[in-house]
């Protein structure tokens, strides 16, 4: 179904592309030089709007409300249980339709939680919605992002986000940050004729850009086409429950026919039942048999557990987009992190200054204080992102007045100021990449370049500050030429700011046995340096993804042994996740950029940073709204609590399913009247399963995840359920043989026996006891007593007052059944302890 949705989406995009291409061919060509002067005319803009060549994109933050409703309503569970509920209401048997509230509650919980997440993401998306600046008819206008049309002349300035893919027509030292799209942390210089991508940001300079791809044609839209396809998170709990419901649903077809036939024959046959009206109670008891086989309460308890966990996490600024995502992080054994904006905060900060030895002539000459000079470079309004990192370390006041300056360029990789000293001489100070600024002319230059290479090999971004005495006339005559006779004064290193919570969180995952992979589009050397700062444990250097194998098996081998990867493309990130999954790993991916979207979608659990791209948040399962790593252990804790507690309470429900199927088969074959009404079953379920399971699901539980939830549950439930069902059949044999029991008496005795065995199963599952568990079991015994002792409860649910002789039968059989359940519990616990680490049980 997911592949079908993707294929339909792909075909729809292909059809739209063809339509847009046809529309573009109908436009009159516009010369770049003409467009660069004044932009489009009003008539040209209107024509492009009419043809649909606008920048309107699918910016849905998540599934639509219709899709959420459809996913929560149209399930196999709702079809079976909801259909029975509506049928009883149609027959006017509302007392026997109480079980239907489990369906209603389950649907409401799922819809409300997912819609709440959708509203939160929609709000975040609107808050971060940028406007576009365009030139039309010679005037600069600020317009809505979706109103940009093909061929619009975009006016870009520093700090702007580029609204569409375009071609540079004019520019002045234009640098663009493409990290959200490519993972490359360093700004990329763009020149006339170069392509810029929508979604990237202008870090320096200005430009006039022709929009050449808008809306769904842009690079960002293309890369998120597959990612925006909705797919359910891989939940073992949900998969196990769906498997149980699917098994039961298939079994219901023959069992239902057997039960209905048996109940009709039990009241005198089909013809008599229809003519006398006895078909109605027979049909009601048949539905009681059917509903008792479906663990509808387990689905509800699981949904409640997920919802409460989601509410608890929302208080920690973790947005859960899909309830089952809470469980998955507790099962993850490999977690992958992007670097830029994820492990790091995305900005460059000052690391350290490395003062170089000065010769005697420089030491005695009248040079400006190098720290004041660095302060001047950092405070320059046109400083690039790296140089601005000097502001925090060199913020001392200064009154330097430059005679001339050269702005930084990604091509030259240096900037310069010519300053006048108090003695009237001039000094030119240059700050830039050592390999561009320094030659090998002097021993000092050679030594400095060697030291700079050593620092850069550790992943630090390294600049050199150098000075040259220079006549004022020479400096003014050719200010763009790199001065000669430069003497290096100090090396300055910068690093990406690693998030303060990264090391602690990674350490937690290591302690929990979760492996870590760092996957980034940046340089492998830089990625490796950041990974070490964050506490990632690995040997050697980062793996250059340009050398990754394309064969899936070979790629999986690399992923097993390497930990840190650089120069990774978005497609490679997705393939790397798939390769790890092929080896049986449960993989989580955490990222913030569009380049992470495909991997986030392919992972078993996608986690987005709140500061990341809207597309990334839209396709993730969890969103860290405040981009705080420290919340991830809380997610693991909530997931463990949900898994362990749901596994505990599932035994209550699945044991009931087992004895219900047993009774349905036996009573259908023997043509006996079913021994209880739906309302009586609802009462028994309430205090033996429903209420205690809700209470137990809320208790703390830190047991580590162990695979095989369904196998362990069935190992206990099948023999226990057969014991309970067998004792009920034995009691009915004795009642039929006695001949003095009325139908209400036998129904009451059956409910009494099922109550005894049900609460004893609850007792075995709540061990070892603590105060809360004792209170839960004690409260259920009190409700059990009240159900049969209080006249109002007896009358509503159709119970009778049994004689002392009658009550002795279910008490005796109940004692025998409880003894058998104890034996099963002992044997199963020994088998489980033998198959897992006892410390984790």
DAPEHU-V871796 format. One line per field, one symbol per residue. phi: phi as a letter, one per 20 degrees, with the letter a starting at -180 (. if undefined). psi: psi as a letter, one per 20 degrees, with the letter a starting at -180 (. if undefined). burial: + if it has 24 or more other ideal C-beta (glycine too) atoms within 12 Angstrom, else -. A space follows every 10 residues. Layout:
# DAPEHU-V871796
phi->???
psi->???
burial->???
This chain:
# DAPEHU-V871796
phi->.fffffffff ffffffffff fffffeeffc fgfffffcnf efffffffff emedefcfdg faffffffff feeecfgfff ffffffffff eneffedfff ffffffffff ffffffffff fffffffefe eddcdclnde cecfgfefdf mgeeedcgnf efebfbdfeb bcleccedff ednffffdfc cgnfeddfoe deeanbadce fdbclfefgf fffegfffff bfffdfffff ffffffffff fffffffffg ffffffepof fffffenfff fffffffgff ffedffffff ffffffffff fffffdmdee ecgffgffff efdccddfef ndfdendecf dadcfefdff fffeeeefff ffffffffef gefeffffff ffecdffbcf dfebbcffcf ffmbcbcddd egenedcddc cafgfeeddc fcgfffffff fffffffene edcddccbfb fffffffbfe effelfdfdb eddcbfffgf efffffffff femefccdcb eeggffffff fffenfeadm dfefffdffe fgffffffff dddcccleeg ffgfffffff ffeneeddcd bcdgfeffff ffffbdcdef eeffffffee eccegeldgf efgfffffff ffffffffff ffffffffff fgfffffffe meffebegff ffffggeecg fffffffeff adfffcfngf fffffeffff ffffffffff ffffffffnd eeffffffff ffffffffff fgffeefffc gfffffffff fffgfffdee gfffffened eeffffffff ffffffffff ffffffffff ffffdcfgfe e
psi->gghggggggg hgggghgggh ghhhhiqpqp qghghigiaq rhghghghgh ijlrjprnkp haqrhghggg hhgmqhghgg ghghghghhh ijmhhjjhhh hhgggggggg ggghhggghg hgghghhjor rqpqppkiqp qprqgiiprp jqopoprpiq ppirprpphq rolpppokhh hiiohpqppp rpiqpqppir qoiqarqppp ohprciirgh hghjghhipp qqqnphgghg ghgghggggh hhghhggggg gghghhjjrg gggghijihg hhhghghggg hhipmhhhgg hgggggghgh ghhhijkopo hpgihhhhhi ipipppprfp ifhriirpqp fqqnpqpqrh hhhirmqqph hhghhgghip hjqrhghhii hhhmjqqqkp oqhrqoqqqh ghkqrqppqp rhjirqpppp paphihhqbk hqhggggghg hghgghijjq ppqppqqppp qhhghhhmii ppqrkpopgq ppqqqqopph igggghhghg hjjpqppooq irphgggggg gghijporqb rqpoiijqqi phghghgghh hqhpprkprg hhgghggggh hijjqopqpp rirhiigghg hhqhpppqqh jaqhhghhir hqpnhjkohi ighhggghgg gggghhhghh hgghgghghg hghggghhgi lqppjrqhhh hhgghgihgf ghhgghiiqq ojpqppqkgg ggghhghghg hhgghhhggg ghghghhgij prghghgghg hgghgghghh ggghiiqqqa gghghggghh hghgghhihp hgggggikqr oqrhhghhgh gghhggghgh hggggggghh gghhirphii .
burial->--------+- --+--+---+ --++-----+ ----++--++ +--++--++- +++++++++- +++----+-- ++--++++-+ +++++-++-- --+-++++++ -++++++-++ ++++++++-+ ++-++----+ -+++++---- --+-++++++ ++++++++-+ ++++++++++ +-++++++++ ++++++++++ +--+++++++ ++++++++++ ++++++++++ ++++++++++ ++++++++-+ +++++-+++- ++--++-+++ +++++++--- --+-----+- ++++++++++ ++++++++++ ++++++++++ ++++-+++++ ++++++++++ ++++++++++ ++++++++++ +-++-+---- -+----++++ ++++++++++ -+++++++++ +-++-----+ -+++++++++ --++++++++ +----+++++ ++++-+++-- ---++--++- ++--++-+++ ++++++++++ ----+---+- -++-++++++ +++++++++- +++-++-++- -+-+++++++ ++++++++++ ++++++-+-- -++++--+-- ----++-++- -+++++++++ ++++++++++ +---++++++ ++++++++++ ++++++++++ ++++++++++ +++++-++++ ++++++++++ ++++++++++ ++++++++++ ++++++++-- -+++++++++ ++++++++++ +++++++++- +-++++--++ -+++++++++ ++++++++++ ++-++----- +-++++++++ ++++++++++ ++++++---- --+--++-++ +-++--++-- ---+--++++ -+---+--++ --++-+++-+ ++-++--++- -+-------- -
